[in-house]
Amino acid sequence: MDSKHSALNTRKQQATPRGVGVMCQWYAEKAENATIWDLEGNQFIDFAGGIAVLNTGHRHPKIIAAVTEQLTKFTHTAYQVVPYESYVSLAERINQRAPIDGPAKTSFFSTGAEAVENAVKIARSYTRRHGIVTFGNGFHGRSFMTMAMTGKT
């Protein structure tokens, strides 16, 4: 590991807990589409895509334009406190594409763990059953419920 990465790694070890696992020993400086550059200018193909959340790659022009436009309106309101039209509009678009018969409803969450926990709550409410089935060595998140479902350390 070179000096830039080594110095930053020393800072990381002092500033962040060991419990946050990190796969790479190099640090990203910039990214474009499926390529990430490290602090030394080395290029890597990004096969992780932010753990599968970057379906359009890094810095897609349409995403940058949409984020820029949104930031001219407001940054964040917490929909559960102050709702906004684009939340409802996106939910409607997703509902139209849902591959089910009958009406659909959509809710958005900040993390996978939050989505999994809400899916469990919805399933329990609908079935009136409390038990759930999970698979060993599957990762479901870092909340108490999803850690219990994960089945690995």
Sine and cosine of phi, psi and omega as CSV:
sin_phi,cos_phi,sin_psi,cos_psi,sin_omega,cos_omega
0.00,0.00,0.73,-0.69,-0.04,-1.00
-0.97,0.23,0.04,-1.00,-0.11,-0.99
-0.92,0.38,-0.60,0.80,0.01,-1.00
-0.90,0.44,-0.73,0.68,0.01,-1.00
-0.92,0.38,-0.65,0.76,-0.03,-1.00
-0.89,0.45,-0.70,0.71,0.00,-1.00
-0.90,0.43,-0.67,0.74,0.00,-1.00
-0.94,0.35,-0.59,0.81,0.04,-1.00
-0.89,0.45,-0.63,0.78,0.06,-1.00
-0.88,0.47,-0.70,0.72,0.04,-1.00
-0.89,0.46,-0.68,0.74,0.01,-1.00
-0.85,0.52,-0.71,0.70,-0.03,-1.00
-0.89,0.45,-0.51,0.86,0.02,-1.00
-0.99,0.13,-0.43,0.90,-0.14,-0.99
-0.97,-0.23,-0.35,0.94,-0.08,-1.00
-0.80,-0.60,0.48,-0.88,-0.04,-1.00
-0.96,0.27,0.44,-0.90,0.03,-1.00
-0.90,0.43,-0.44,0.90,-0.05,-1.00
-0.90,0.44,-0.28,0.96,0.07,-1.00
-1.00,-0.02,0.99,-0.13,-0.04,-1.00
-0.93,0.37,0.64,-0.77,0.01,-1.00
-0.78,-0.62,0.82,-0.58,-0.05,-1.00
-0.97,0.25,-0.77,0.64,-0.11,-0.99
-1.00,0.04,0.56,-0.83,0.06,-1.00
-0.99,-0.16,0.12,0.99,0.08,-1.00
-0.91,-0.42,0.27,-0.96,-0.10,-0.99
-0.88,-0.48,0.70,-0.71,0.00,-1.00
-0.95,0.30,0.67,-0.74,0.11,-0.99
-0.94,-0.34,-0.63,0.78,0.04,-1.00
-0.42,-0.91,0.23,-0.97,0.02,-1.00
-0.47,-0.88,0.48,-0.88,0.03,-1.00
-0.50,-0.87,0.80,-0.60,-0.05,-1.00
0.81,0.58,-0.89,-0.45,-0.03,-1.00
-0.97,-0.26,0.29,0.96,-0.04,-1.00
-0.91,-0.42,0.70,-0.71,0.10,-1.00
-0.88,-0.48,0.69,-0.72,0.10,-1.00
-0.96,-0.27,0.66,-0.75,0.07,-1.00
-1.00,-0.02,-0.07,-1.00,-0.05,-1.00
-0.89,0.45,-0.36,0.93,0.00,-1.00
-0.99,-0.14,0.04,1.00,0.00,-1.00
1.00,0.04,0.06,1.00,0.08,-1.00
-0.93,0.36,0.61,-0.79,-0.02,-1.00
-0.97,-0.25,0.63,-0.77,0.03,-1.00
-0.74,-0.67,0.61,-0.79,0.14,-0.99
-0.98,0.17,0.79,-0.61,-0.05,-1.00
-1.00,0.05,1.00,-0.09,0.05,-1.00
-0.99,0.11,-0.24,0.97,-0.04,-1.00
-1.00,0.05,-0.56,0.83,0.01,-1.00
0.82,0.58,0.72,0.69,-0.01,-1.00
0.89,0.45,0.59,0.81,-0.12,-0.99
0.84,0.54,0.83,0.56,0.15,-0.99
0.94,0.35,0.45,0.89,0.06,-1.00
-0.94,-0.34,-0.03,1.00,-0.01,-1.00
-0.94,-0.33,0.90,0.44,-0.04,-1.00
-0.89,0.46,-0.40,0.91,0.01,-1.00
-0.98,-0.18,0.11,0.99,-0.04,-1.00
0.99,0.12,-0.01,-1.00,0.00,-1.00
-0.98,0.20,0.70,-0.71,0.18,-0.98
0.85,0.53,0.65,0.76,0.06,-1.00
-0.87,0.48,0.73,-0.69,-0.07,-1.00
-0.82,0.57,-0.59,0.81,0.01,-1.00
-0.93,0.36,-0.58,0.81,0.03,-1.00
-0.93,0.36,-0.70,0.72,0.04,-1.00
-0.86,0.50,-0.68,0.73,0.00,-1.00
-0.90,0.43,-0.68,0.73,-0.01,-1.00
-0.91,0.41,-0.67,0.74,0.02,-1.00
-0.91,0.41,-0.69,0.72,0.01,-1.00
-0.87,0.50,-0.71,0.71,0.02,-1.00
-0.88,0.47,-0.70,0.72,0.00,-1.00
-0.88,0.47,-0.66,0.75,-0.03,-1.00
-0.91,0.42,-0.33,0.94,0.08,-1.00
-0.98,0.22,-0.25,0.97,-0.03,-1.00
-0.99,-0.14,-0.89,0.45,0.09,-1.00
-0.28,-0.96,0.35,-0.94,-0.06,-1.00
-1.00,0.02,-0.81,0.59,-0.08,-1.00
-0.30,-0.95,0.67,-0.74,0.05,-1.00
-0.84,-0.54,-0.23,0.97,-0.20,-0.98
0.91,0.42,0.99,-0.12,-0.08,-1.00
-0.76,0.65,-0.58,0.82,-0.02,-1.00
-0.93,0.38,-0.29,0.96,0.03,-1.00
-0.98,-0.21,-0.83,0.55,0.02,-1.00
-0.80,-0.60,0.98,-0.21,-0.03,-1.00
-0.95,0.32,0.29,-0.96,-0.01,-1.00
-0.57,-0.82,0.44,-0.90,-0.15,-0.99
-0.88,0.48,-0.64,0.77,-0.09,-1.00
-0.91,0.42,-0.49,0.87,0.09,-1.00
-0.89,0.45,-0.76,0.66,-0.01,-1.00
-0.90,0.43,-0.68,0.73,-0.01,-1.00
-0.88,0.47,-0.70,0.71,0.02,-1.00
-0.92,0.40,-0.65,0.76,0.05,-1.00
-0.87,0.50,-0.67,0.74,0.04,-1.00
-0.88,0.48,-0.69,0.73,0.01,-1.00
-0.88,0.47,-0.68,0.74,0.02,-1.00
-0.92,0.38,-0.68,0.74,0.00,-1.00
-0.86,0.52,-0.61,0.79,0.02,-1.00
-0.90,0.43,-0.48,0.88,-0.05,-1.00
-1.00,-0.10,-0.10,0.99,-0.04,-1.00
-0.88,0.47,0.78,-0.63,-0.07,-1.00
-0.99,0.12,0.83,0.55,0.00,-1.00
-0.72,-0.69,0.39,-0.92,0.12,-0.99
-1.00,0.09,0.65,-0.76,0.03,-1.00
1.00,-0.03,-0.05,-1.00,-0.05,-1.00
-0.94,0.33,0.51,-0.86,0.05,-1.00
-0.83,-0.56,0.39,-0.92,0.09,-1.00
-0.71,-0.71,0.52,-0.85,-0.06,-1.00
-0.78,-0.62,0.62,-0.79,0.11,-0.99
-0.73,-0.69,0.58,-0.82,-0.03,-1.00
-0.94,-0.35,0.58,-0.82,-0.02,-1.00
-0.75,-0.67,0.37,-0.93,-0.06,-1.00
-0.99,0.16,-0.49,0.87,-0.07,-1.00
-0.69,-0.72,0.30,-0.95,0.09,-1.00
-0.89,0.45,-0.64,0.77,0.01,-1.00
-0.87,0.49,-0.68,0.74,0.02,-1.00
-0.89,0.45,-0.65,0.76,0.03,-1.00
-0.91,0.42,-0.69,0.72,0.01,-1.00
-0.89,0.46,-0.72,0.69,-0.01,-1.00
-0.87,0.49,-0.66,0.75,0.02,-1.00
-0.94,0.35,-0.58,0.81,0.08,-1.00
-0.88,0.47,-0.66,0.75,0.04,-1.00
-0.90,0.44,-0.71,0.71,0.01,-1.00
-0.88,0.48,-0.68,0.73,0.00,-1.00
-0.91,0.42,-0.71,0.71,0.01,-1.00
-0.89,0.47,-0.68,0.73,0.01,-1.00
-0.90,0.43,-0.65,0.76,0.01,-1.00
-0.91,0.41,-0.69,0.72,-0.06,-1.00
-0.94,0.33,-0.70,0.71,-0.07,-1.00
-1.00,0.06,-0.31,0.95,-0.10,-0.99
0.88,0.47,0.43,0.90,0.07,-1.00
-0.91,-0.42,0.54,-0.84,-0.05,-1.00
-0.98,-0.18,-0.41,0.91,-0.03,-1.00
-0.96,0.27,0.51,-0.86,0.08,-1.00
-0.71,-0.71,0.40,-0.92,0.04,-1.00
-0.95,-0.32,0.75,-0.66,0.08,-1.00
-0.79,-0.62,0.22,-0.98,-0.03,-1.00
-0.94,-0.34,0.65,-0.76,0.04,-1.00
-0.88,0.47,0.59,-0.81,0.01,-1.00
0.91,0.42,0.23,0.97,0.13,-0.99
-1.00,0.02,0.56,-0.83,0.02,-1.00
-0.97,-0.23,0.80,-0.60,-0.04,-1.00
-0.88,-0.48,-0.17,0.99,0.03,-1.00
0.66,-0.75,-0.08,-1.00,-0.07,-1.00
-0.88,-0.47,0.25,0.97,0.12,-0.99
-0.99,0.12,0.16,-0.99,-0.02,-1.00
-0.85,0.52,-0.74,0.68,-0.03,-1.00
-0.90,0.43,-0.74,0.68,-0.08,-1.00
-0.95,0.31,-0.47,0.88,0.11,-0.99
-0.92,0.40,-0.62,0.79,0.04,-1.00
-0.91,0.42,-0.50,0.86,-0.01,-1.00
-0.99,0.14,-0.36,0.93,-0.15,-0.99
-0.93,0.37,-0.69,0.72,0.05,-1.00
0.96,0.26,0.44,0.90,0.11,-0.99
-0.49,-0.87,0.31,-0.95,-0.03,-1.00
-1.00,0.03,0.00,0.00,0.00,0.00
